[in-house]
């Protein structure tokens, strides 16, 4: 199934539509000034061409309005009234603000100058008498043309640029600005998910806020350093997905393999050689790339996200592990596959991470719905993942029989007590540490579980 990342389709506006819009705007401004006697901020979009509204334009407008509201809130500027209009003639928002008009104009000019989409924002300020505040009153030059950078009034008056040029440049600004917004959001959300994973306490055999689990070479601060080093990588994976969204899914996966090798080097540099997130570089990087292939409105559909991951990695197990003789195995993963057919995280990803979709995510979200915090719900989700998957990290630190025994014991525990008390999980933690066992693969899947939950949370 194909999806358009950017859909700029919308209704065409005639000249009469725009004239009617101006009249309605003037009438509304007059009513607000009469009712409140305070300055008005009018926020609209400068969109070249006959299409003034579309999903893409609407989202850009929403981002700008959110940023404006955040600035006003941070400066403790009261908004007495907010009116929002969404018509085919465009999106427009009016704010009655209890503040000095010229100061409001300064704030608006700063937004127009600094926001990634600011060149398309049109922020006018009317004082209490209805007079429009001007940039020149602040000593600022006129706004610049989006194509040549000259005085926009001169370019418009002389029709220096064609309608096609203006529309193409408008679309480019929209695309680049929304891409940057999405990249930053996915990067920060992936980092947040990894930090939630390491902070979830207690976690048997793993680093958490209470102890270092079965590890002697890392602690929670090592993980913080690692996540910080990896944050740009997640954005790079996302953009790789976006840039290859029109190509076959496997092309996206190929595009991030080199990025993953580079990210591993950054991780090891940040942790003095300690492997904190090698598995997460693969799993979280693949998820971020999959999100890049999908339009934002579908990010909350975890089955679609994980299905895209499966499409991207189809055939990976056969290509990297198939037909391998046990004597030729160089890594633990290769050895386990050649001996037992255990495909590890490659197989999980190729299957669409069923341990996340069918186990981890439902357990986490049900726990949170019950009012349990991330510690209790997250610990239960981790135990469920361990019980319903084959964690190759456990096998590497013990053997296959031990992994199977632990998975069976946890299944019995969770059947009678799906959300064990912190005391029970702490007892498991001590037991895992005594056995020198660390379910690191399950921890990576818990991080992905948090990631998908945060994406769904965003949509509600």
PyMOL commands that set and color helices and strands:
alter all, ss='L'
color gray80, all
select helices_A, chain A and resi 15-36+55-74+101-114+118-120+135-138+152-158+163-199+220-243+249-270+278-293+296-298+302-312+316-321+326-328+332-340+344-350+354-369+374-387+392-397+400-416+422-435+440-459
alter helices_A, ss='H'
color red, helices_A
select strands_A, chain A and resi 39-45+79-87+90-97+121-126
alter strands_A, ss='S'
color yellow, strands_A
deselect
rebuild
show_as cartoon
